[in-house]
Amino acid sequence: MPIIDAFEKKTRLKIIDVGFSYGINAALLRTDLSLDDLYAAYLRPSGSLSRRHEIEHRAFFRNRGLRDDIQFVGVDPSFRAVRYARVLGLLKAGIMADLETRDLTVEERCDLAGADVVISTGCVGYATEPTFARVYDASATCRPWVVALAMHPFSYDNIAMALRDFGLETRLVDRFRQRQRRFSTVKERRAILTAMTKLGMEDCLERTTGYIYASCHVSAPPGELV
């Protein structure tokens, strides 16, 4: 199932990033930077996220050339994160909202309209089916795909059910399983492994690598997942 190939013929791509945070996905997709490049940039002594360094960070991305043919709309409850990403020019629009608890405004719905794909790479479990349903409803006429990484042991089932109401089919893409982060404590490791066992989830990677992994789920209109 060639996810990238589904969009490569488009001359302009509009991406909604749920749980956008400080804009890592946009930085990676709109420049030729690698994740290691970003680590190096932000680990410099002057690389903190305080406002006095925003000018330096904006110049950092401007000097590498942000692609105009990929546009991001970020959705995140953190005012500071959304503001930072907008100041740096990573976002076309930023929606600072907890969509678990409220509906989108008319203006926010307009910002989300016309999307080609909805992505999420770390917030499933914190953002659940109400958030995804509200985001998708605002752009449903364009029938965007939804590509989401759900960190173990969070389940994507309820989100998939909500997207089914919009006529989407969901498939787990096992070959795109992604290393998410290290266990923060021994207690967390024990709790996650216990939860995965109760849910019947495969936990070999978590038990042997010291990292938490995420499963990739793709939701798309019928017939588009091949």
N, C-alpha and C positions, 0 to 999 in steps of 0.2 A: 504494500500500500504506500505509494510514493507521496507522502504528505507535501513535500516541497514542490514536487512536479505539478501538483494541483493548482499552484499559484504562479508558476514561473512565466506564464504567458501574459500575465497582467503587467501593464505599464506603470501602474501605481497600486500600492497595497496599503489598505487601512487596517490596522491591527488594534483591537481592544485588549488591553492587558489588565486582567483582574488581579489585584494584589500587586500593583506596579511597583510600589515602594520607591526607591531612589532611582530607578530607571536602568537597571543592569541589562534587561533584555533589549531595550531600545539602543543602548550604547553598543551592544554587540552586533545587532542587526543593521544599524545605520552607519557603522564604521567598519574598518578592517581590523579593529582591535580584537585581541583574544582575551579570555578571562584572566590569563596570567598578566597581560598588559595592564588590565584594570587593577589587579592586585598591586602591581608595582607602583602605579600612579597614586593609589590611595594610601599606600603604606609609607609614602614619603613623609618627612617631618611636617611639611606644609599641606599634607593631604587630608586634613580633618574635614568634617562636614559643617564647620561653623560658617556663618555668613561672610566673615571677612575673607574667606578663601573662595567664595563663589565666582568671583571674577577670574581667578586663576583657573578654576575648573572649567568655566565656560570657554576660555581660550584654549584649554587642552583639547576639548572636543571640536571646537571650530577649526583648529589647525589641522585636524585629521579629516575634516570634511564630512559633515553629516549628510547622508543621502536624503534627497528630497522625494524620491519615489516610494519611500516607505514612511508612512505616517502612523504615529502611536497616539491612542487615547488611553490615558491611565486612569484606573479606578482604584482608590485606596482610601482608607479612613484617616490616614496620617496627613495632617495639614503640612507639616514640615517636609515630608517626603515629596508630596505633590508639588509644593512650591519650589523646592530645589530642582526637581526635574524640569519644571517649566522655565525657570531662570536659565538653566543650561541649554534650553532649546531642544531637549529630547522629546518633548510632547507637543502634539498639535493642540491637545486639550487635556485638562486634568480634572477629574471629578473626585472631590474630597467628600466621601460619604460612606456611612455604614449601611449598606443596602440589605443587611439582615433585618433592619428595623424600620426602614422608611422607603417610600417610592421615589423614583427619579422625578426631578422637576422637568418642565417642558424644555428648558434650555439644555439640561443634561441629556435628555432623550435625543435632541437634535445633534449633540456632539457625538453620540454613539451611532447614529443612523448611517447607513451606507458601508458598514464594516464588511471586510472580506473574511476575517478570521478572528475568533476570540481565543485568547490564550491565558493560561494560568500556570505558573511554575513553582508555587510554594504556599498558596493560601487555602487550598482545599482542606476542609476540616474546620477552618476558622471562618471562611466564606462557604456557605452551604447553598442548598437549592433555592432559597429566596433571592439571594444575590445573583446567581446565574440566570434564574428565570427573568428577573427584572432587566438585567443587562441584555439578554437575548431578545426579549420582547421589543426593545427599542430599535433593534436592527433586523428583526425577523423577516422583513420583506425582501432583504437581500440574501437570505438563506446562508449566512456565514457558517463555516465549520467552527467547532469548538475543540481545541487541543489543550488538554490539561494534565499536569503531573500531580498525582495524589500521593503525598508522602505516607509511607506505611506507619501506623495501621489504619489511617483514615480511609473510609470507603467512598467510592464515587457513585454508588448505586442510586442514592436519592437524587443526585444531580442528573444522572442519566434518565431517571424517571421523569423529572421535571422537563428535560429537553425533549423527551418523547412526546410531550404535549404539543411541541412545535413541529412534530413530524420528523425528528432526527433519530437516526440509528447510532448506537454507541458500540465501539469495539475496543477491547483491550489490546494494545500493541506491545507484546511482551519484549520484542527485540529492542524497544526504546526505553527499557527500564533504566532509570537514571540514579546515579549516586547523588544523594541530597546533601548530607552533612554528617559529621561525626556524632556519636552519642555524647551528650554533654556530661552525663554522670553515669556511674554504675547503676544507680537507682532507675534512671530513665531507660537504660538498656534492658534491665530486668522487666520493667513495666511494659515496654513496647513488645518484647519477645513474648510475654505472657498474653498480651492482647492479640498478637498475630496468631498465636496458637489457638486461642478461643475462637477466632474468626476463620480458622482453617487456611490461613495465608502461608505461602511458602516463605520461610525465614532463613534459608541457607546463607544468603549474602549477609544478612544482619548478624548472624551467629559467627561468621568466619572472617569478616572484614573490619568490623568496628565502625561501620558506617550505616546510616539509615538510608534506605533506597525509596524511590518513588516509582509508581506505575504510570504509564502513559495511556490515556484514554482519548479516543478521537470520536467525536459525534458529528455526523454529517447527514444531509438529506439522503433518502433511499437511493441506492444505485450508484452513489458517488464513492463509496468505500469499496475498492476492488483489490 
